[in-house]
Amino acid sequence: MTSPALPLPRELLVFDLDGTLVDTLPDLTATINHTLAQFGLPPKSLDEARRLIGYGTPIFLGRALGPGHESDLDEALRVYRRYYDEHLVDRTRPYDGVAETLEHFSDKTKVVYTNKPAGPSETILRELGLSRHFAACYGDGSGLPLKPDPGGLLAICDRFGVGPDRTAMIGDGDTDVLAAQRAGIAVFAATYGFRGREVLEALKPTAFFDSFRELTELIV
């Protein structure tokens, strides 16, 4: 398969949140470590936490707890959510160039589609002044399947009346790339996010970008 010529004309831009728009890793790591401490478990480093993120909170937390703690998951989720709700933007910040680039795409419909719970996702966007750029924010609990299921992206296309051939997915994870490819949607992969280029390269996204501003050269 040949790669499409760049830049690509697109009307609907679908963005992942963690690792793409905002760096949530410090606050996620602090939250997971607070939770693990309640169960007498050792903390995770930033790099260890980074590798666990991307598949939804229950999977993230279950992997952090590790084998033998399956029965603790429900209580751990309560501890995790209670703490995280109070520390969503302690150190979470947009990546460099995000606000200006979203403004550059002001003529396009933009939405957030994340495997993170919808409520905290909306709060982060609001607290960081990014909500105004997006027509909607879909997360866990929004009624859409989690990535890499392509159904969520196809449902978003349908809701905004834009075909997959006129849509782009922008994310940093394997779930983003796989969901987009299965939906027949071009996907642009961030190398600065939680997975890194070496993990995503084998999946062959439409293109990579090393900084958020580079999207202006990939999409028109």
C-alpha positions, 0 to 999 in steps of 0.5 A: 500500500502506498502512503497518501500524498501529504498534506491531507485535506480533512474536515473532522479531526479526532484527537486522543487526550493523554500523551497527545494533547496534554501531558498527564503522566505526572498526575497519573503516576502520583495517583497510581502510587497513592492507590498502590500505597493503600494496598502496601504495594511499591510505587511505579516510576514515571516510565513504568506508569507510562507503559501501562496507560492507554487501555482504560482505567480498569486495565491500567489499574489492574496491571499496576496492582499485578497478579494476586490482587484481582479482588482488590480492583473495585476498591482500588478503583474507588481510591484511584478515582477519588484521589484523581478527581482532586488532582487532575491538573496539579501538574498536567499541562498541554504540550507545546504548541497545542493551543496555537495549532488548535486555533490554526484548525479553527475552520475544522470540526474537532473532537476528543476521543479518549479511553480515559473516563469522560468526566475527568477528560472534560474537566482537564480540557476546561481547566486548561482552557482547551474546551472551546476548541472542541465540539465534543469530548468522548471518553469512557462512559460516553456510550462509545466503545473504547479504542482500538474498537473502530466503532467509536470513530465510525459513530463520531463520523456519523454524528458529525456527518463526515465520512472516514475519508475526510476524517483524521485521527491524531494520537500517540498510542497503538489503540489510536492507530489500530482503531483508525486503521480498522475504521479506514481513517488516516492516523497521525502518530505523536512520537513524544507521547506515551508509546514512542515511535519505536512501538508505533512504527510496526503499525505503519500510521499514515505519518508521524509528528514530533511536535504538535505544530507539525500537524499544520504541515500534515493536514489542510 
